[in-house]
Every structure is written in structure tokens, then in C-alpha cells.
Amino acid sequence: MNNIVEFKGVTKHLKDFSIKDINLQIKQGYVTGFIGANGAGKSTTMKLMMNLLKADEGDINVFGMDYASNEKEIKERMGFVYDSNVFYESLNLKDIRRIVAPAYKNWDDKQFYDYIKKFELPLNKGIKTFSKGMQMKASLAIALSHEAEFIMMDEPTAGLDPVFRRELLDILQEIMKDGRRTLFFSTHITSDLERIADYITFIQKGKILFTDSMEDVQDRYALVKGNMDVINRDIEKMFIKIERSSYGFTALTNDVAGIKAVLGNRVSMEPATLEDIMFYAKGAERQYV
Amino acid sequence: MFNLIKKDLIIQKGELLVSVAIIVLYAIFARQLSPFFIFLVASIFLPLNAYINEEKTKINILWNSLPYTRREIVAAKYVGAALFMVLSIGVAGIILYIFNYSYTIRDMAIGAGLFFIFAAFTFPLFYILKPGYIGTAIMIGFLVFSFVLSSIVPFLTENLTVIIHFLTSLSSLTLYLSGAIIAISLYLLSWTISQFVYQRKVF
């Protein structure tokens, strides 16, 4: 399986934040969801991926090429959707097409107008009159009109109403059908990912905690509940974080098999959602640091 | 790169008309002005406006996400501004001619020279400073400039005879040629500085 994006030991220090020694692989042909709390480093990572930021250390390869020598080739094949409007607000889509289309060798006007029609976007109204969802669709239409093989979306579902969010997820599912595209998208609405993601990358405080397939995540992680008396020092090590209460404990583990072997039916287990994982992992850092 | 220059025209469709209107207004109401000043205003308007437009939005994220290099983005601005300058001076010339406003080729040359110098000092500001601070910076720059000018003027009047003597000793060709070389060198230096700053910019 090929990696479309590869980060090797990437470090970037910004004024009040840094990401350290990031290793990241995005698999070709799949949807990878990028999760993490606000301020965990999602946007910074995506900016590094687009070369809007340059890494202090480490290598970033996209399509097996690096930005230093192949910047234009890489960007020809990439599509982007940012969490806020990056187009001139006063321009309409017709004019935006006129300034963006010539940038791409593979631009397909027919495709563009087809998507505009499909997404029900007005051609002659200024972008500033667009709702958040329409702006997002406009960016997506542009990304899809130049045969982008890799589409990067920064928080595309944030600020969308539930109906619109579903509609977007359906669109994304559809564009992934032919298997030619790779999608990487960040979100903190984890239920979106449970619907469409094949892989999950989890970032926390500037560090990647894991990149795993959705099934692996669901197999390995679980919420464990039981009485306090089963917990000892060794057992404690098998949990990422334990929440104690007077009734007993609830804990997150990433070692379902181990827990089953040691504790068996003395505890109850239920599948952990991505949200559970985010929540407990956040607590863990606070507890052990 | 040509696409990046063209986009400044597409975006400034409205401003194109405004700039023609400004020249017409000058031609009608500002008869006492030196024509070179009209040429300067005409030439600087569109390029400066292009920068100011881009200051407001996250547009730099867009250009840098499209298949352009940072080098091309800066080059397009400088080459484009020079092209706009030539066009604007041409258009201004035609308008002034229509309104019977007398001027010479010399006025055009001085206008172009001052354009290069003014652009050389203001363009890099848009790369160096954070958006929103540039207006303030240009204001402070203007104050400093007028302060410097006010201290230079007495010096000039004191040594006027010497300077005039020196200038008249040069042929007008040498004078214009050296003026042009200085103005264009400043512009190229400014381009290099902007290029250097933009390469390191964080979006």
C-alpha cells in the first residue's frame, strides 16, 4: 500500500506552540480522519502539508516528492478546503474560476460547471453572500475540477448544520468511490469519521498518538468498567486513564486482549468511540505529566 | 506568472474605471499641478490597490496553495506593477492630450522614475509588516519623509549654486540615464528584499 503523504521526524516551532518529531503516513486511496482537540496541532500539520509553513527539521514528502524541488508538481495534484474563506469575498464564482482555473494544467471547465450545478451554487453572487456550507462546497468544486488526487480538508464540517453535514459526507463518499482519490480531513466532530474514515490519525499536544485503521482502533480500544478492587499497580498500567467514582471505575484501554486475559469477566467492556478516546487520552496527559 | 498578473486585472475591474476617472478629474480640475505628478498617481494607483486588496483576506493562503511558487508570486507583483505603470502612463497621456493638458515626454519619464522609487519603498512593507499595520507604517514613513525633507531643503538652498552648477555640467542625457539607473536599481533591490522576506513568511 502506497503512502501519498509522508512526514518523517517533522518538527516545527511556532511562537507559542510546537509540534515535535511527527511521523505520519497517509495511505493512498483511503479516507484518513485527523482528530485532536482544539490547539492540538491539526492546522499546523495541514499547513506543513501544503507548504504554507516550512518544517524546522524532518522531511515531508507528498506523492513521493519534496517541496524544495517539486512544489508546482505537488500542488497541481492537490486539492484543498480550508476552514475559512480564502477567496476574495467580493468576487463571484465565475470570476474565481477565471483566476483559479489558469493555475492548473488539468483544469476541466465542464467538470467545474457540473459540480456547481450539482452543489446548487450560484455563479453570479459574491462569495461573501455564501453560507459556510456553500463556501465549503465551492472550495470542493474547485478541488474536484482539476483532477486532484489528494484532497486535504481542514475542519470541513465545523459550523455546518446536521443536514448539510450529512449531505457533505455523502458527497465525499461518492467522490471516493472510484478509488483514485485520497482524502485527509481534520475534524473534532468524531461521529463524522465513524461514518466515512478508513484510517484515523490522532494528534495531541503536537504529537501524533496513533495512526490506525478504523477497525484496529475499534478492536484495540475499549471502555472497561468494574469494581475498584480489581485494580492494582500492574493492571493500572494497562489503562490509558482511569476515572474513579464511589461505584467503581471506568477506564480506557488500548489493550483489549490483555485486559480480557487478565481480568476476564470480572469487568465489563464496551466499545470506545473516538470521542471516548479523545476524552480519556486528554485526561491521561494531565494525570501523568 | 502571467496568470498571476492577469488576476490582478480581473480583480480590479472596478478600480480600472476609478483610476481613469481620477486622471480625468485631475485633467479638468488640477491645471496648476505638474503633469509628472498625474503620471505618478496614475501609475501607482493600481499596483498599490492590488496590495491593499490582498491585505484584507487570507488570499495569500490561496495563492500559496495553488501551483505557484513564492518566487513567482512576488515576481508577478513586481513585473505586473511595472507593466501597469507603462499602461497607466500611456492611458494618462491620452487622457491629458484629449483634455488639452500640456505635458512633455520628460514629465512621463519623471513620473515613471518616481513610481519606481515610491514602489521600491512601499512594496516590501506589505511583505514585512503584519496586515493592518501597513497604513500606520506608511503614515509614519510620510512624517519621517517630510521631516527629512524639511531638513534637506535648507541644505539644498545653501548649496544650491554648487548643485545647480554640478547638474548643469552634466548633459541632460547623463542626468536622465543616471536617474533611471538609480530608480530601477532601487526597484530591483526592493524586489530582492520582498522575495527574501516572502520566502520565510508564515501563513
Interface residues (C-beta under 8 A of the other chain):
Chain A: L14 K47 M50 N51 L52 L53 E71 K72 E73 K75 E76 M78 F80 Y82 S84 N85 V86 F87 Y88 E89 L91 D95 R98 I99 V100 P102 A103 Y104 K105
Chain B: N3 K6 K7 I10 I11 N53 T57 K58 I59 I61 L62 N64 S65 L66 P67 Y68 T69 V202 F203
